[in-house]
């Protein structure tokens, strides 16, 4: 039996109209109709919501419908590709900001050390880290985005080490050991951002698939 017929029978057994089911799932009545008539397939999250709504296991719901299984696999690949593209764009944006900040230091030497620190190290990079890691967390969640803590922490550390520390070493002809505590600001900003993004992701999913009273 195809998925559409299973969904229609399950809905009728629970004496739900298409309008009522659509309201519970946060979709349109036409979408429910398309599912039941096999004109379109539900996405992964909708399949899970339908499984919970009808108290039917995913295995029982999907068993025997090869087209649906292929659709889910394709949908999963599309989501994964979109997430990878989003991650690449966000990381590239941060690298551009970071590189511009470091280049500005060396191209405009001598610079106002206090002014540069306030603008770049205490505002530009922390805010950029917070915003971009929040967007990253909203798209990937904590489970897949934890590595961003190391990424942002290292770049934040290198921003200071590659400017003030390196200038000091070149001027006095010595090598300063790295201050690994400089990893903390970037790591903490990324942790806060990822947490905010993951919370937004969870809230959006809860609103989308929550059942109406």
LOSE-955127 format. One record per residue (C-alpha): residue number from 1; x, y, z; residue in one letter. Coordinates in pm, 1 decimal, decimal comma. Layout:
// residues N
NUM	X	Y	Z	A
...
// end
This chain:
// residues 213
1	0,0	0,0	0,0	X
2	130,3	344,9	-91,9	X
3	189,3	611,2	169,3	X
4	-98,5	830,9	55,1	X
5	-354,2	557,6	110,8	X
6	-209,6	478,7	454,0	X
7	-234,1	844,4	552,7	X
8	-593,3	872,4	431,7	X
9	-702,8	558,2	615,7	X
10	-526,3	664,1	936,1	X
11	-692,9	1006,5	924,2	X
12	-1038,0	859,9	865,7	X
13	-992,3	611,3	1150,6	X
14	-929,2	904,6	1383,4	X
15	-1224,3	1095,3	1236,0	X
16	-1014,3	1393,4	1140,7	X
17	-1088,7	1619,9	847,6	X
18	-808,8	1733,2	621,9	X
19	-855,4	2084,9	758,2	X
20	-818,6	1966,8	1118,3	X
21	-506,2	1764,6	1039,9	X
22	-355,1	2051,8	843,3	X
23	-408,3	2283,1	1139,9	X
24	-241,5	2038,4	1376,5	X
25	61,6	2004,5	1149,6	X
26	87,1	2369,9	1052,2	X
27	35,8	2306,9	678,6	X
28	-241,1	2381,8	430,4	X
29	-538,3	2155,2	361,7	X
30	-422,1	2127,9	-0,2	X
31	-87,7	1994,9	120,0	X
32	-261,0	1719,1	316,6	X
33	-475,5	1639,6	12,0	X
34	-167,1	1617,5	-207,4	X
35	-4,5	1374,7	37,1	X
36	-308,2	1148,9	48,4	X
37	-343,6	1145,3	-330,8	X
38	28,5	1084,8	-387,8	X
39	65,3	1411,3	-578,6	X
40	348,9	1509,8	-343,7	X
41	535,1	1360,8	-50,1	X
42	580,9	1502,2	301,8	X
43	927,4	1602,9	410,4	X
44	1118,7	1425,9	685,2	X
45	983,6	1635,4	971,7	X
46	625,8	1605,3	842,7	X
47	659,6	1226,5	821,2	X
48	771,4	1220,2	1185,5	X
49	481,4	1446,8	1284,1	X
50	234,8	1223,0	1098,3	X
51	380,5	915,2	1263,9	X
52	328,2	1072,2	1606,9	X
53	-18,4	1204,2	1517,7	X
54	-141,6	863,8	1403,3	X
55	61,6	658,9	1655,1	X
56	209,9	458,5	1368,7	X
57	576,3	360,7	1360,1	X
58	788,6	508,6	1084,1	X
59	872,5	158,2	963,3	X
60	503,9	69,4	927,6	X
61	421,5	401,7	767,4	X
62	696,1	392,8	504,6	X
63	720,5	19,5	440,8	X
64	639,8	-80,3	85,5	X
65	654,1	267,3	-71,9	X
66	980,6	276,3	-263,6	X
67	906,6	616,6	-415,8	X
68	862,2	771,6	-73,3	X
69	1187,8	624,9	51,5	X
70	1369,0	764,0	-252,1	X
71	1204,5	1101,6	-189,8	X
72	1322,8	1107,5	171,0	X
73	1676,1	1017,6	68,9	X
74	1678,2	1291,9	-192,8	X
75	1530,6	1543,6	53,3	X
76	1794,7	1454,1	310,3	X
77	2069,8	1506,8	54,3	X
78	1923,7	1844,8	-43,6	X
79	1908,2	1956,4	320,3	X
80	2264,7	1838,6	378,7	X
81	2389,3	2025,4	69,9	X
82	2206,9	2341,9	177,5	X
83	2358,6	2320,9	523,9	X
84	2706,5	2270,9	381,2	X
85	2661,0	2574,2	155,8	X
86	2537,6	2784,0	448,4	X
87	2836,8	2683,2	660,0	X
88	3076,9	2766,6	376,9	X
89	2920,1	3110,2	324,8	X
90	2926,1	3195,3	696,4	X
91	3285,3	3086,1	745,4	X
92	3395,6	3273,9	433,4	X
93	3222,7	3588,1	558,7	X
94	3404,4	3564,3	890,9	X
95	3739,4	3501,9	722,9	X
96	3688,1	3812,3	507,5	X
97	3610,7	4023,9	815,9	X
98	3905,8	3875,9	1004,0	X
99	4149,5	3926,2	714,8	X
100	4032,3	4284,4	662,2	X
101	4085,4	4362,3	1030,9	X
102	4440,3	4221,8	1031,1	X
103	4533,4	4387,8	701,7	X
104	4404,7	4721,2	828,7	X
105	4644,2	4695,3	1122,7	X
106	4949,1	4642,5	901,1	X
107	4854,0	4879,7	620,7	X
108	4778,6	5170,0	852,8	X
109	5075,6	5137,4	1086,4	X
110	5134,2	5300,6	1320,6	X
111	4778,5	5265,1	1446,3	X
112	4606,3	5391,6	1755,8	X
113	4646,5	5082,9	1972,9	X
114	4359,8	5168,9	2206,4	X
115	4126,0	5265,3	1923,8	X
116	4209,7	4955,7	1719,8	X
117	4159,9	4727,2	2020,1	X
118	3823,2	4879,5	2105,7	X
119	3691,7	4873,0	1750,2	X
120	3833,6	4539,8	1629,4	X
121	3911,9	4318,5	1929,1	X
122	3632,3	4433,5	2158,0	X
123	3355,3	4507,2	1908,0	X
124	3396,0	4394,9	1545,9	X
125	3526,6	4041,9	1602,0	X
126	3310,4	3958,5	1908,3	X
127	2992,2	4082,6	1738,5	X
128	3079,8	3905,1	1413,2	X
129	3153,1	3585,2	1602,3	X
130	2828,0	3606,9	1796,3	X
131	2611,0	3679,3	1492,4	X
132	2768,6	3427,8	1254,5	X
133	2783,1	3147,9	1512,5	X
134	2415,1	3212,8	1594,0	X
135	2327,4	3176,4	1225,2	X
136	2539,5	2863,1	1213,6	X
137	2367,5	2719,3	1520,8	X
138	2023,8	2798,2	1379,8	X
139	2105,4	2598,2	1068,1	X
140	2306,2	2308,0	1210,5	X
141	2233,0	2300,4	1583,4	X
142	2484,3	2230,4	1860,0	X
143	2546,9	1869,6	1766,7	X
144	2692,1	1953,5	1425,0	X
145	2824,7	2298,2	1502,2	X
146	3040,0	2239,0	1810,9	X
147	3359,3	2256,3	1601,7	X
148	3286,8	2628,2	1550,9	X
149	3410,0	2686,0	1907,0	X
150	3760,5	2588,5	1800,6	X
151	3739,1	2772,4	1468,0	X
152	3631,3	3106,4	1613,8	X
153	3857,2	3067,4	1917,0	X
154	4168,6	3013,4	1705,5	X
155	4095,2	3300,1	1468,0	X
156	4018,6	3534,0	1756,3	X
157	4350,8	3436,1	1912,3	X
158	4537,1	3485,5	1583,0	X
159	4383,9	3831,5	1540,0	X
160	4570,9	3952,5	1846,2	X
161	4881,9	3739,0	1796,2	X
162	4910,1	3839,1	1430,0	X
163	4888,1	4211,4	1504,4	X
164	5011,1	4348,7	1836,5	X
165	5218,6	4047,0	1939,4	X
166	5378,9	4006,3	1597,2	X
167	5455,3	4380,0	1574,2	X
168	5619,8	4364,4	1914,8	X
169	5830,1	4063,7	1814,4	X
170	5944,2	4232,3	1492,4	X
171	6035,3	4554,0	1669,8	X
172	6232,3	4397,1	1954,9	X
173	6362,7	4094,8	1758,9	X
174	6228,7	3833,5	1995,7	X
175	5967,6	3561,7	2000,9	X
176	5679,0	3594,0	2242,2	X
177	5509,4	3273,0	2349,3	X
178	5141,5	3265,4	2252,7	X
179	4888,0	3358,0	2517,1	X
180	4645,0	3067,8	2493,6	X
181	4395,6	3248,5	2714,7	X
182	4329,9	3463,2	2408,6	X
183	4131,7	3166,1	2275,6	X
184	3863,9	3220,7	2539,4	X
185	3689,5	3534,8	2405,5	X
186	3625,5	3384,8	2062,7	X
187	3527,9	3048,4	2210,0	X
188	3285,2	3203,0	2458,0	X
189	3125,8	3428,2	2195,1	X
190	3084,7	3128,5	1965,4	X
191	2932,5	2921,6	2247,8	X
192	2677,0	3192,6	2321,0	X
193	2599,6	3233,5	1952,0	X
194	2560,3	2860,7	1890,2	X
195	2332,7	2831,0	2192,2	X
196	2112,4	3115,5	2071,1	X
197	2099,8	2971,7	1720,1	X
198	2019,5	2620,3	1841,1	X
199	1745,8	2762,3	2066,6	X
200	1595,1	2951,4	1772,1	X
201	1606,9	2634,3	1562,3	X
202	1433,5	2429,2	1830,7	X
203	1169,9	2697,6	1887,2	X
204	1094,9	2727,2	1516,5	X
205	1055,8	2351,0	1481,4	X
206	833,8	2334,8	1788,9	X
207	607,5	2609,1	1655,5	X
208	591,6	2450,2	1313,1	X
209	499,7	2102,5	1425,8	X
210	319,4	2163,3	1751,3	X
211	-39,1	2043,7	1770,9	X
212	-317,2	2286,3	1817,5	X
213	-527,1	2246,3	2137,4	X
// end
